[in-house]
């Protein structure tokens, strides 16, 4: 299926217009380190949810503490670093990324850590669909093939008995929302620094996620505060690394490294919760990874492949 209309040139970003010099090796290393941070954040979310903290509380504190982590950067560089001419894109990224975060945190508390991290990685599978429906970009044959391959992988991982539960479906919704957020961040990378992108996400997401605190506030214990602080720290570091990684290298070249988050998540799950993997999970994870790479290497990848969403 190929859309006849040409891509919108305002949303097609050649490498030479990017803010940072392009370096694939550096980008791959930054992506790898960022996924270690995100897997660490996932482990802290699962641990905090196990202590009884609500999803609304976890999402709010993740953004609030992340804002505290990044704020000192702007005390150093000055308020001039906050100047932007594309604030609506920052706000759109925050809304989409925050919605994906609600889904992601909810799933982490209810599925194994490896399953939760893998559902996060379904975002690239949706990118060709977004390219078709939103960006009006042609979808290559490779990208079209990637979509059913990816969902076969999801089926192997989450429904070996033939029943796909609603928690898994919510995780897939989170993947779709994250894919939409990724499109906005790649566009932001044309003129915005990675620290500014993360700052505006943290600020907007904190303000929006503060609203449920009117009825869902919980006072954390000392140990819960420690987990929340660690969650905010590693999550924000992961966002900074991922935003910079995608700013210095094309997503189609470095995105395969994002699947290491599943490996890191599986390791945390085994060490702290005794979670083990079966052959269906491994087979499904490989199919999802292959599908993600195929989607990003399709003809539309140069336009639709993009960096970090909200995490």
C-alpha positions in Angstrom: 0.0 0.0 0.0 1.6 3.3 -1.1 0.2 6.7 -0.8 0.4 8.7 -4.0 0.9 12.1 -2.4 4.4 13.3 -1.7 5.6 13.8 1.9 5.2 17.2 3.6 8.7 18.8 3.2 8.2 20.6 6.5 8.2 17.3 8.3 11.0 15.6 6.2 14.2 16.5 7.9 17.5 15.9 6.1 20.5 15.1 8.2 22.3 18.3 7.1 19.6 20.4 8.8 20.0 18.8 12.2 21.4 20.7 15.1 24.2 18.3 15.9 26.9 16.7 13.7 25.8 13.1 12.7 27.8 10.2 14.2 26.3 6.8 14.1 28.7 5.1 16.5 28.2 7.8 19.1 24.4 7.7 18.6 24.4 3.9 19.1 26.3 4.1 22.3 24.0 6.9 23.6 21.0 4.8 22.7 22.4 1.7 24.5 23.1 3.6 27.7 19.7 5.3 27.6 18.0 1.9 27.4 19.9 0.7 30.5 18.5 3.8 32.3 15.0 3.1 31.1 15.2 -0.5 32.2 16.4 0.7 35.6 13.5 3.1 35.7 11.1 0.3 34.9 12.5 -1.8 37.7 12.0 1.1 40.2 8.4 1.6 38.9 7.6 -2.0 39.4 9.1 -2.0 42.9 7.3 1.2 43.9 4.0 -0.1 42.6 4.5 -3.3 44.6 4.7 -1.1 47.7 1.2 0.3 46.9 1.9 3.6 45.1 -0.8 4.3 42.5 -0.1 4.8 38.8 -1.2 8.4 39.0 1.3 9.0 41.8 4.1 7.3 40.0 3.6 9.2 36.8 3.4 12.6 38.6 6.5 12.0 40.7 8.5 10.7 37.7 7.9 14.0 35.9 8.2 16.2 39.0 11.5 14.7 40.1 12.7 14.6 36.5 12.0 18.4 36.3 14.1 18.9 39.5 17.0 16.9 37.9 17.1 18.9 34.7 16.4 22.4 36.2 20.0 22.9 37.3 21.1 22.7 33.7 19.2 25.8 32.9 20.6 27.7 36.0 24.0 27.0 34.4 23.1 27.9 30.8 20.6 30.7 31.6 17.0 31.2 30.7 17.9 32.1 27.1 18.3 28.3 26.6 14.5 28.0 27.1 13.6 30.3 24.2 11.7 28.3 21.6 9.6 29.1 18.5 7.9 25.7 18.4 6.2 25.5 21.8 3.0 23.8 20.3 5.2 20.9 19.2 6.6 20.7 22.7 3.1 20.6 24.1 2.0 18.0 21.7 5.0 15.8 22.5 4.2 16.1 26.2 0.5 15.1 25.8 1.3 12.1 23.7 4.3 11.1 25.8 2.5 11.4 29.0 -0.4 9.3 27.8 2.1 6.6 26.7 3.8 6.8 30.2 0.5 6.2 32.0 0.0 3.1 29.9 3.6 1.9 30.3 3.7 2.3 34.1 0.3 0.6 34.5 1.6 -2.4 32.5 4.9 -2.6 34.3 3.1 -3.1 37.6 1.0 -6.0 36.3 3.1 -7.9 33.8 6.7 -9.3 34.0 9.3 -6.6 33.6 10.5 -8.1 30.3 7.0 -8.2 28.9 6.5 -4.5 29.9 9.7 -3.4 28.3 8.9 -5.4 25.2 5.5 -3.8 24.8 7.3 -0.4 25.0 9.3 -1.6 22.0 6.2 -2.0 19.8 6.3 1.7 18.9 8.4 1.3 15.7 5.8 -1.2 14.3 3.3 1.6 14.3 5.5 4.2 12.6 4.6 3.2 9.1 0.9 3.6 9.9 1.6 7.0 11.3 3.6 7.9 8.2 0.6 6.9 6.1 -2.2 8.5 8.1 -0.5 11.5 9.7 2.5 12.5 7.7 1.1 11.5 4.3 4.3 9.6 3.4 4.5 6.6 1.1 4.9 3.3 2.9 7.4 0.9 1.5 6.8 -2.8 1.0 9.3 -3.7 3.7 7.4 -1.5 6.2 4.1 -3.0 5.3 5.5 -6.5 5.9 6.9 -5.4 9.2 3.4 -4.7 10.7 2.0 -8.3 10.7 5.4 -9.7 11.6 5.5 -7.5 14.7 2.0 -8.4 15.8 2.7 -12.1 15.4 5.6 -11.5 17.8 3.3 -9.8 20.2 0.9 -12.7 20.0 3.6 -15.2 20.8 4.8 -13.3 23.8 1.5 -12.3 25.4 -1.1 -14.9 24.4 0.4 -18.4 24.2 -3.0 -19.7 25.4 -4.9 -17.8 22.7 -6.2 -15.1 25.0 -4.8 -11.6 24.8 -5.6 -9.8 28.1 -6.6 -6.2 28.4 -3.4 -5.1 30.2 -1.5 -6.2 27.1 -3.8 -4.3 24.9 -3.2 -1.2 27.0 0.5 -1.8 26.5 0.0 -1.8 22.7 -1.9 1.5 23.0 1.1 2.9 24.8 3.3 1.8 22.0 1.1 3.6 19.5 1.1 6.8 21.6 4.9 6.6 22.0 5.3 6.2 18.2 3.2 9.4 17.7 5.3 11.2 20.3 8.5 10.0 18.5 7.5 11.8 15.3 7.2 15.2 17.2 10.7 14.8 18.8 12.5 14.1 15.5 10.8 17.3 14.2 11.9 19.2 17.4 15.5 18.0 16.8 15.7 20.3 13.8 16.1 23.4 16.0 15.9 22.3 19.6 18.6 21.1 21.9 18.1 17.7 23.7 18.1 19.4 27.1 15.4 21.9 26.0 13.3 19.1 24.6 13.5 17.1 27.8 12.9 20.3 29.9 9.7 21.2 28.2 8.5 17.6 28.3 9.2 17.5 32.1 7.5 20.9 32.7 4.4 20.2 30.6 4.0 16.6 31.7 4.4 17.7 35.4 1.7 20.3 35.1 -0.7 18.0 33.3 -0.1 15.0 35.6 -0.5 17.2 38.7 -4.3 17.4 38.1 -5.0 13.8 39.3 -3.1 14.6 42.5 -6.2 16.4 43.6 -7.8 13.0 44.4 -4.9 10.5 44.1 -2.2 12.0 46.3 -0.3 9.5 48.6 2.3 10.5 51.1 5.4 8.3 50.4 7.4 6.6 53.1 11.1 7.1 53.4 11.9 4.0 51.3 9.3 5.0 48.7 10.9 8.4 48.5 14.2 6.8 47.7 12.7 4.7 44.9 10.9 7.7 43.5 14.1 9.8 43.5 16.0 7.0 41.7 13.1 6.7 39.2 13.2 10.4 38.4 17.0 10.5 38.1 17.5 7.5 35.8 14.4 8.3 33.7 15.6 11.8 33.1 19.2 10.7 32.3 17.7 8.2 29.9 15.7 10.8 28.2 18.7 13.1 27.8 20.8 10.3 26.4 18.1 9.1 24.0 17.2 12.6 22.7 20.9 13.3 22.0 21.4 9.8 20.5 18.6 10.4 18.0 19.8 13.9 17.3 23.3 12.8 16.3 22.3 9.7 14.2 19.4 8.6 12.0 16.8 6.5 13.8 16.9 3.8 11.1 20.6 3.2 11.9 20.6 3.2 15.7 17.0 2.2 16.7 17.9 -1.6 16.8 19.9 -0.8 19.9 16.8 0.3 21.7 15.8 -3.4 22.0 18.5 -3.9 24.5 16.0 -2.5 27.0 14.2 -5.9 26.9 17.5 -7.7 27.7 18.2 -5.3 30.6 14.6 -5.6 31.8 14.7 -9.4 31.7 18.0 -9.3 33.7 16.4 -7.1 36.4 13.2 -9.2 36.4 15.3 -12.4 37.0 17.5 -10.8 39.7 14.8 -9.1 41.8 11.6 -11.0 41.0 12.7 -14.4 39.9 11.1 -13.9 36.5 12.2 -16.3 33.8 11.7 -16.4 30.0 10.4 -19.2 27.9 11.0 -20.0 24.2 7.8 -18.3 23.1 8.9 -15.0 24.7 12.3 -15.3 23.0 10.8 -16.1 19.6 8.2 -13.3 19.9 10.8 -10.8 21.0 13.0 -11.6 18.0 10.0 -11.1 15.7 9.2 -7.8 17.3 12.8 -6.7 17.0 13.0 -7.8 13.4 9.8 -6.0 12.6 10.9 -2.8 14.2 14.1 -2.8 12.2 12.2 -3.6 9.0 9.7 -0.8 9.7 12.5 1.8 10.2 14.4 0.6 7.1 11.3 0.8 4.9 11.1 3.6 2.3 9.3 5.9 4.8 12.0 5.4 7.5 13.9 8.5 6.5 10.9 10.6 7.4 9.1 8.8 10.1 11.9 7.3 12.2 12.3 9.5 15.2 13.7 9.8 18.8 12.5 9.5 22.3 9.0 9.9 23.4 7.9 10.2 26.9 9.3 7.5 29.2 
